[in-house]
Amino acid sequence: MTDLSSIPRDGTPVIPATGRTPALSRNPALPEHDAQRLTGPSGLAHIRLGEALYTLRITRQGKLILTK
């Protein structure tokens, strides 16, 4: 018998935590940019949104950080 106590009443599916981020499906309608090309050899790039300036940084572990 299946335990249904963990299923939300609104019918939203529950995805068990695996400790991994699910693979993103590619959407050809979305622009795709290579972070290393954006940041160059320094691993840093500025990104402007309106009047705000953000810094995109690639960490030593190969992750991205975006800060204002």
LINWO-V543944 format. One record per backbone hydrogen bond with DSSP energy under -0.5 kcal/mol. NH is the residue of the N-H (numbers start at 1). CO is the residue of the C=O. Records with the same first field share a line. If there is no record, write none. Layout:
NH=CO + CO
This chain:
4=2
7=4
8=6 + 12
11=8
15=13
16=14
28=26
30=27
35=33
38=34
39=35
40=36
42=39
43=40
44=39
45=56
47=54
49=52
52=49
54=47
55=67
56=45
57=65
58=43
59=57 + 63
62=59
65=57
67=55 + 65
